[in-house]
Amino acid sequence: MNRLAELDRAESDLRDLALVLARAATDNGNRAPLDEVLDAFGHTRESLAELDDHE
């Protein structure tokens, strides 16, 4: 069981590493303000605050 737990942790760590590497490789340096992103998805800071945590 200990070995299986080690493998599970290693899998999770490798998945995180792959995500970090993919983001680093594709990052073009462009950033968007949070309010612009929220607007693009039809939200505001206020509308997010009103959402139930389970939605």
C-alpha positions as CSV (number, residue, x, y, z in Angstrom):
1,M,0.0,0.0,0.0
2,N,2.9,2.4,0.7
3,R,4.3,1.8,-2.8
4,L,0.9,2.6,-4.3
5,A,0.6,5.8,-2.3
6,E,4.1,6.8,-3.5
7,L,3.1,6.2,-7.1
8,D,-0.1,8.3,-6.6
9,R,2.0,11.2,-5.3
10,A,4.5,10.8,-8.1
11,E,1.7,10.9,-10.7
12,S,0.3,14.0,-9.2
13,D,3.7,15.7,-9.0
14,L,4.4,14.8,-12.7
15,R,1.0,16.2,-13.8
16,D,1.8,19.4,-12.0
17,L,5.2,19.6,-13.5
18,A,3.8,19.0,-17.0
19,L,1.3,21.9,-16.5
20,V,4.1,24.2,-15.3
21,L,6.3,23.4,-18.3
22,A,3.4,23.8,-20.7
23,R,2.5,27.1,-19.3
24,A,6.1,28.3,-19.3
25,A,6.6,27.2,-22.9
26,T,3.5,28.9,-24.2
27,D,3.6,32.1,-22.0
28,N,3.8,35.1,-24.3
29,G,3.8,37.6,-21.5
30,N,0.4,39.1,-22.3
31,R,-1.8,39.7,-19.2
32,A,-5.4,40.8,-18.9
33,P,-6.9,42.6,-16.0
34,L,-9.4,40.5,-14.0
35,D,-12.3,42.9,-14.8
36,E,-11.7,42.4,-18.5
37,V,-11.8,38.6,-18.1
38,L,-14.9,38.7,-16.0
39,D,-16.6,40.9,-18.6
40,A,-15.7,38.5,-21.4
41,F,-17.5,35.8,-19.5
42,G,-20.5,38.0,-18.6
43,H,-19.6,38.5,-14.9
44,T,-18.5,41.3,-12.6
45,R,-16.8,41.1,-9.2
46,E,-20.2,41.6,-7.6
47,S,-21.9,38.8,-9.6
48,L,-19.1,36.4,-8.5
49,A,-19.5,37.4,-4.9
50,E,-23.2,36.5,-5.1
51,L,-22.6,33.0,-6.5
52,D,-23.1,30.1,-4.2
53,D,-19.8,28.3,-3.5
54,H,-21.2,25.1,-4.9
55,E,-22.2,26.4,-8.3
